Amino acid sequence: MARELKLPLPSADKVFADVISSQEERDDAKREKVMEIPLTAIDPFPNHPFLVKNDEAMQNMTESIKTFGIQTPAIVRQKDDGRYELISGHRRKMASEIAGKSELPCIVRQLDDIQAVVSMIDSNLQRETILPSEKAKSYKMRLDAMNKQGKRTDLTSRPVGGKSESADILGEQTGESGRQIHRYIRLNELIPQILEMVDNSVIRDKNILQIAMRPAVELSYIPAKQQKVLLEEMLANDNTPSHDQAIKMRKIADNGQLDNNVIQYIMQEMKPNQAEQFRMPRERLSRYFSPEASMQKIEETIIRALETLRQRERTRSGEAR
């Protein structure tokens, strides 16, 4: 027959000490710590919308890491397979790899999928310079996360000017209007080559093709097939459409009548701020210039050649007298 064993009760002091000790252990377990994690065990965030390039800024960061190490730990979360997913610190990770480091100081944070997206986007939006393509992708990811939390994000098809509670909320967080948030999200509908031209408008290099935000948004409503035709026209003539031209193309595309000939005709129209220009198809110049030559370089070379030719004609005319 089973008997109930009566064990001596612990003292009140011991019970209190055990409770305090257990609480301290639980608090310590929740407290975030910096851990040195092997770079090979850290994976990038899926579909990370921010560019990580080995540019001059990256080289400066690499030299800083070589000299001073990582000053601000990256943020990661642990995955089911035991590896780590990078939330914040993609540039620091790349710079550490270039610097020859084997580990990255990280804070391991407990985040679900939605929290991870929100944290990743918000931490990167604090950067000083953000390209339009980065905003386009990150805003969409952020609003998709908000949608999973029960907020409306019907932004990819609604016309500009419609209402969206989630876009307004995100606008308050980022300093943009809800309308502007929607404009950025529309850029995701551009083919990559045209989206890159929108990024070029931030770089402000006159030697590369650029498209401003407003015409780019209008072009985003044109089917990808017609966008590719427009891209060929832009590259061939080293020219991009104005806002009015983009609106005209969108309206014609809405009626299903935007074809190669219409695109070419619209692109040949004189813009309001343009004086009459002499135009020559780039194909006729291909035997004299490499495909990489910019239109500014071609123009400068032609002008110098014409000046040399005129000087020779003047010399010959003087000799004839």
Summary of the structure (lengths in Angstrom):
residues: 321
radius of gyration: 29.9
end to end distance: 139.1
largest distance: 139.1
contacts: 834
relative contact order: 0.06
helix: 55%
strand: 7%
